[in-house]
Amino acid sequence: MKTNLSLLAGALAAATALGGGLAATALPSADPAPSAPQNAENHGQPGRDRLTPEATLFQDVTRSTRWDLADTVDLDFDAFHMQGMSLVGDRIFVSSVEIIEPTVRYEEPIDGYDRSAGQGIGHVFVLDREGNLLEDIVLGEGDIYHPGGIDFDGEKLWVPVAEYRPDSASIVYTIDPDTHEVTEEFRHDDHVGGVVRNRSNGQVNGVSWGSRTLFTWNRHGKLKSTSANPSHFVDYQDCEYSGSGHQLCSGVSGALGGLALTDLKTNEIVNEVPVTLTSETGKPITQNPVSLEADGDVLRMLAAPDDGPGTKLYLYEARP
């Protein structure tokens, strides 16, 4: 049963109208897409790619910042194991993996793998603002069935799908948010757990299994660089572009959740804080998909940490 849906729908719609957060950077389906990826904060002026309002607010978030639960929404379908989330106008896009056969760890590596491939199906669910399922987009092929963290670049959604094991293989797709047309952009010989399209330079940034390695590709998938993640705090699960060449990331390390604002060019950590909130089942609230958005001085966090039927969307608010 959905609870207090008008608050969630109204709050997210208000954030969109005010030009705040991820919803503000997303283009409603009725509007034409821009000719090039461009942050909504540019106000149509090329070269002006400022921090999004939610990233600006997040710079003042500390470990003592109070997060209040504003609403929850029950999902009336099997959401499986959700991974990444992007807000696009009045819709919510969520990536998820359906496990048919779990992977099995080997006693000794076989052909360079530490576990079997397992079997599964990759999904991107399209929801309305009340959590109703509008579309189920299936992605992947063969052993490549595990979608990761996703990002919306103002025109397309970027979705990596990988084998469900480290040191494996991935396909990076884009999805048209209006037609749901899927395009394969490039492949990479490693597990890619999440991607972000850098609107300031057009490059694509990504993370490996556990986010211990950071990748940078050009628009067409040519690998430009790899580097070690300078943060050992949490493994990034879901990141979104946050303006001025930065990204906002969420993730976990064991039972501890966390959020981080990082510079995509230098990998500098601008701000990084623990999040001790948990779901009704006890999972860290930032364990799976997370999106942040701003409405004035209010920073909102939309999260879905649990799996399977009965999954809830949680809406938290903070005033840094």
C-alpha positions as CSV (number, residue, x, y, z in Angstrom):
1,M,0.0,0.0,0.0
2,K,1.4,3.4,-1.0
3,T,1.7,6.0,1.8
4,N,1.4,9.8,1.5
5,L,2.0,9.7,-2.2
6,S,1.0,13.3,-2.6
7,L,4.0,14.4,-0.5
8,L,6.5,12.5,-2.6
9,A,5.0,13.4,-6.0
10,G,4.6,17.0,-4.9
11,A,8.0,17.4,-3.5
12,L,9.8,15.9,-6.5
13,A,7.7,18.0,-8.9
14,A,8.4,21.1,-6.9
15,A,12.1,20.4,-7.1
16,T,11.9,20.0,-10.8
17,A,10.0,23.3,-11.1
18,L,12.5,25.1,-8.9
19,G,15.4,23.9,-11.0
20,G,16.9,21.9,-8.2
21,G,18.7,18.6,-8.1
22,L,18.8,15.7,-10.5
23,A,15.2,16.3,-11.4
24,A,16.1,19.8,-12.5
25,T,18.9,18.5,-14.8
26,A,16.5,16.0,-16.3
27,L,14.4,17.0,-19.3
28,P,10.7,16.3,-19.2
29,S,9.5,14.2,-22.1
30,A,7.6,17.1,-23.6
31,D,10.7,19.2,-24.1
32,P,13.1,18.8,-27.0
33,A,16.5,17.4,-26.1
34,P,19.4,19.8,-26.3
35,S,21.9,19.5,-29.1
36,A,24.7,18.7,-26.7
37,P,24.8,17.5,-23.1
38,Q,24.2,20.5,-20.9
39,N,23.5,21.1,-17.2
40,A,20.2,22.8,-16.5
41,E,22.2,25.3,-14.4
42,N,23.8,26.6,-17.6
43,H,20.6,28.4,-18.5
44,G,21.3,27.7,-22.2
45,Q,24.7,29.4,-22.1
46,P,27.5,27.1,-23.5
47,G,30.6,26.8,-21.3
48,R,28.7,27.5,-18.0
49,D,28.6,24.2,-16.2
50,R,28.1,25.0,-12.5
51,L,27.6,22.7,-9.6
52,T,24.0,21.6,-9.3
53,P,22.0,22.8,-6.3
54,E,22.2,19.5,-4.6
55,A,25.9,19.3,-4.9
56,T,26.2,22.9,-3.5
57,L,24.1,21.9,-0.5
58,F,26.0,18.6,-0.1
59,Q,29.2,20.5,0.5
60,D,27.8,21.5,3.9
61,V,26.7,18.1,4.9
62,T,28.6,16.6,7.8
63,R,28.4,13.4,9.8
64,S,26.1,15.2,12.3
65,T,23.6,16.4,9.6
66,R,20.1,15.3,10.5
67,W,18.2,13.3,7.9
68,D,14.4,13.1,8.5
69,L,12.2,10.5,6.8
70,A,9.6,12.4,4.8
71,D,7.8,9.6,3.0
72,T,7.9,6.0,1.8
73,V,6.3,4.5,-1.3
74,D,5.7,0.7,-1.6
75,L,6.5,-0.8,-5.0
76,D,3.8,-3.2,-6.2
77,F,6.1,-5.3,-8.4
78,D,9.2,-7.5,-7.9
79,A,12.0,-5.0,-8.1
80,F,14.7,-7.8,-7.8
81,H,18.1,-6.4,-6.7
82,M,18.1,-2.7,-7.6
83,Q,21.4,-0.9,-8.4
84,G,21.1,2.6,-9.8
85,M,18.6,5.4,-10.0
86,S,18.1,8.5,-12.2
87,L,15.3,11.1,-12.1
88,V,14.1,12.2,-15.5
89,G,11.3,14.7,-15.4
90,D,8.3,13.0,-14.0
91,R,9.8,9.5,-14.2
92,I,12.2,7.4,-12.2
93,F,14.6,5.1,-14.0
94,V,16.0,2.2,-11.8
95,S,18.5,-0.5,-12.9
96,S,18.1,-3.9,-11.4
97,V,19.4,-7.5,-11.7
98,E,17.2,-10.5,-11.6
99,I,19.2,-13.5,-10.3
100,I,18.1,-16.8,-11.8
101,E,21.2,-18.8,-10.8
102,P,23.6,-17.3,-8.1
103,T,27.3,-17.2,-8.7
104,V,29.4,-19.8,-6.9
105,R,32.9,-19.0,-5.5
106,Y,35.7,-21.3,-6.6
107,E,38.2,-22.8,-4.2
108,E,40.9,-21.7,-6.7
109,P,40.5,-19.3,-9.7
110,I,39.4,-20.9,-12.9
111,D,40.4,-19.1,-16.2
112,G,41.1,-16.0,-14.2
113,Y,37.7,-15.9,-12.5
114,D,37.1,-16.3,-8.8
115,R,33.5,-17.5,-9.2
116,S,31.0,-18.9,-11.7
117,A,29.1,-16.6,-14.0
118,G,25.7,-17.5,-12.7
119,Q,22.6,-16.6,-14.7
120,G,20.4,-13.6,-14.6
121,I,18.5,-10.8,-16.5
122,G,19.3,-7.1,-16.4
123,H,16.4,-4.7,-16.1
124,V,15.9,-0.9,-16.2
125,F,12.5,-0.2,-14.6
126,V,10.6,3.0,-15.6
127,L,8.4,4.3,-12.8
128,D,6.1,7.2,-12.3
129,R,6.5,9.5,-9.3
130,E,4.1,7.4,-7.3
131,G,6.2,4.3,-7.9
132,N,4.0,2.6,-10.5
133,L,5.8,0.5,-13.0
134,L,5.4,1.9,-16.5
135,E,8.0,-0.1,-18.5
136,D,10.6,-2.9,-18.0
137,I,13.6,-2.5,-20.3
138,V,15.7,-5.7,-20.6
139,L,19.5,-5.3,-21.1
140,G,22.5,-7.5,-21.5
141,E,23.6,-10.7,-23.2
142,G,24.8,-14.1,-22.1
143,D,26.9,-13.8,-18.9
144,I,26.6,-10.0,-19.0
145,Y,23.4,-9.4,-17.1
146,H,24.2,-7.2,-14.1
147,P,23.4,-3.5,-14.5
148,G,25.1,-1.0,-12.3
149,G,24.9,2.6,-11.3
150,I,23.3,4.8,-14.0
151,D,23.4,8.5,-15.0
152,F,21.3,10.8,-17.2
153,D,23.3,13.3,-19.3
154,G,20.4,15.5,-20.4
155,E,19.7,13.4,-23.5
156,K,20.3,9.7,-22.7
157,L,20.6,7.4,-19.7
158,W,23.9,5.7,-19.4
159,V,23.7,2.1,-18.1
160,P,26.6,-0.3,-17.6
161,V,25.8,-4.0,-17.7
162,A,28.5,-6.5,-16.5
163,E,29.2,-10.0,-15.6
164,Y,28.4,-10.6,-11.9
165,R,32.0,-11.1,-10.9
166,P,35.2,-9.1,-10.9
167,D,37.8,-9.0,-13.7
168,S,35.2,-9.9,-16.3
169,A,33.4,-7.9,-19.1
170,S,30.9,-5.2,-19.6
171,I,28.7,-3.4,-22.1
172,V,27.8,0.2,-21.7
173,Y,24.4,1.1,-23.1
174,T,22.4,4.3,-23.5
175,I,18.6,4.5,-23.3
176,D,16.4,7.2,-24.9
177,P,14.2,8.2,-21.9
178,D,11.2,9.0,-24.2
179,T,11.2,6.1,-26.7
180,H,13.2,3.6,-24.5
181,E,15.3,2.7,-27.5
182,V,18.5,1.0,-26.3
183,T,21.9,1.6,-28.0
184,E,25.1,-0.2,-27.3
185,E,27.8,2.4,-26.9
186,F,31.0,0.4,-26.1
187,R,32.4,-2.7,-24.4
188,H,35.1,-2.9,-21.7
189,D,37.2,-5.9,-20.6
190,D,36.5,-5.5,-16.9
191,H,33.5,-5.3,-14.5
192,V,32.1,-1.8,-14.8
193,G,29.9,-1.1,-11.7
194,G,28.7,2.3,-12.6
195,V,29.1,5.1,-15.1
196,V,28.7,8.9,-15.3
197,R,28.7,11.1,-18.3
198,N,30.9,14.2,-17.7
199,R,28.9,17.0,-19.3
200,S,31.8,19.5,-19.1
201,N,34.0,17.5,-21.5
202,G,31.8,14.7,-22.9
203,Q,33.9,11.9,-21.4
204,V,32.5,8.9,-19.6
205,N,33.7,8.0,-16.1
206,G,33.2,4.6,-14.4
207,V,34.1,2.4,-11.5
208,S,35.2,-1.2,-11.3
209,W,34.0,-4.0,-9.0
210,G,34.0,-2.4,-5.6
211,S,35.0,0.9,-7.2
212,R,38.7,0.3,-6.4
213,T,39.6,1.3,-10.0
214,L,38.4,4.5,-11.7
215,F,38.0,4.5,-15.5
216,T,37.8,7.4,-18.0
217,W,36.7,6.8,-21.6
218,N,36.0,9.1,-24.4
219,R,32.5,9.4,-25.8
220,H,33.0,6.3,-28.0
221,G,34.5,4.1,-25.4
222,K,38.3,4.5,-26.0
223,L,39.9,4.1,-22.6
224,K,41.8,7.3,-21.7
225,S,43.0,6.4,-18.2
226,T,42.7,4.2,-15.2
227,S,43.5,5.1,-11.6
228,A,43.2,3.9,-8.1
229,N,40.3,5.2,-6.1
230,P,41.8,7.5,-3.5
231,S,38.9,6.9,-1.1
232,H,38.9,3.8,1.0
233,F,35.8,4.8,2.9
234,V,32.9,3.2,0.9
235,D,32.6,1.3,-2.4
236,Y,30.7,3.6,-4.8
237,Q,27.4,1.9,-5.9
238,D,25.6,4.7,-7.7
239,C,26.9,8.1,-9.0
240,E,25.4,11.0,-10.9
241,Y,26.9,14.0,-12.6
242,S,26.6,17.0,-10.4
243,G,27.9,19.9,-12.5
244,S,31.3,21.6,-13.0
245,G,33.0,18.3,-13.7
246,H,31.9,16.6,-10.4
247,Q,29.9,13.6,-9.4
248,L,27.8,12.7,-6.4
249,C,28.2,9.1,-5.3
250,S,26.6,6.8,-2.8
251,G,27.7,3.4,-1.5
252,V,28.5,1.1,1.4
253,S,31.4,-0.5,3.3
254,G,29.9,-3.5,5.1
255,A,27.1,-2.1,7.3
256,L,28.1,1.5,6.9
257,G,26.7,3.7,4.2
258,G,28.2,6.9,2.8
259,L,27.9,9.8,0.3
260,A,30.7,11.5,-1.6
261,L,31.2,14.5,-3.9
262,T,34.3,14.1,-6.1
263,D,36.1,15.9,-8.9
264,L,36.0,13.7,-12.0
265,K,39.2,15.2,-13.4
266,T,41.5,15.0,-10.4
267,N,39.5,12.4,-8.4
268,E,39.8,14.8,-5.4
269,I,37.2,14.1,-2.7
270,V,35.4,17.4,-2.1
271,N,33.2,16.1,0.7
272,E,32.6,12.6,2.0
273,V,30.3,11.7,4.9
274,P,28.9,8.5,6.6
275,V,25.2,7.8,6.5
276,T,24.0,5.6,9.3
277,L,20.3,5.4,8.2
278,T,18.8,2.0,7.6
279,S,15.7,0.6,6.0
280,E,13.0,-1.3,7.8
281,T,14.9,-4.5,7.1
282,G,18.1,-3.1,8.5
283,K,20.1,-2.5,5.3
284,P,22.1,0.7,4.9
285,I,20.0,3.3,3.2
286,T,22.7,4.0,0.6
287,Q,23.3,0.3,-0.2
288,N,21.6,0.3,-3.6
289,P,20.2,3.1,-5.8
290,V,20.2,6.7,-4.5
291,S,19.4,10.0,-6.1
292,L,19.8,13.4,-4.5
293,E,18.0,16.6,-5.3
294,A,17.5,20.1,-3.9
295,D,14.5,22.3,-3.1
296,G,15.7,25.6,-1.8
297,D,17.7,24.8,1.3
298,V,16.3,21.3,1.5
299,L,18.5,18.4,0.3
300,R,16.4,15.3,-0.5
301,M,17.6,11.7,-0.8
302,L,15.6,9.1,-2.6
303,A,16.8,5.6,-1.9
304,A,15.7,1.9,-2.4
305,P,18.1,-0.3,-0.4
306,D,16.0,-3.5,-0.2
307,D,15.3,-6.3,-2.7
308,G,12.4,-8.2,-4.1
309,P,8.6,-7.9,-3.7
310,G,7.6,-5.2,-1.2
311,T,10.5,-3.0,-1.8
312,K,10.0,0.6,-0.7
313,L,11.3,3.9,-2.0
314,Y,12.5,6.1,1.0
315,L,12.5,9.9,0.8
316,Y,14.7,11.6,3.4
317,E,15.2,15.4,3.8
318,A,18.1,17.3,5.4
319,R,18.9,21.0,5.9
320,P,22.7,21.2,5.9
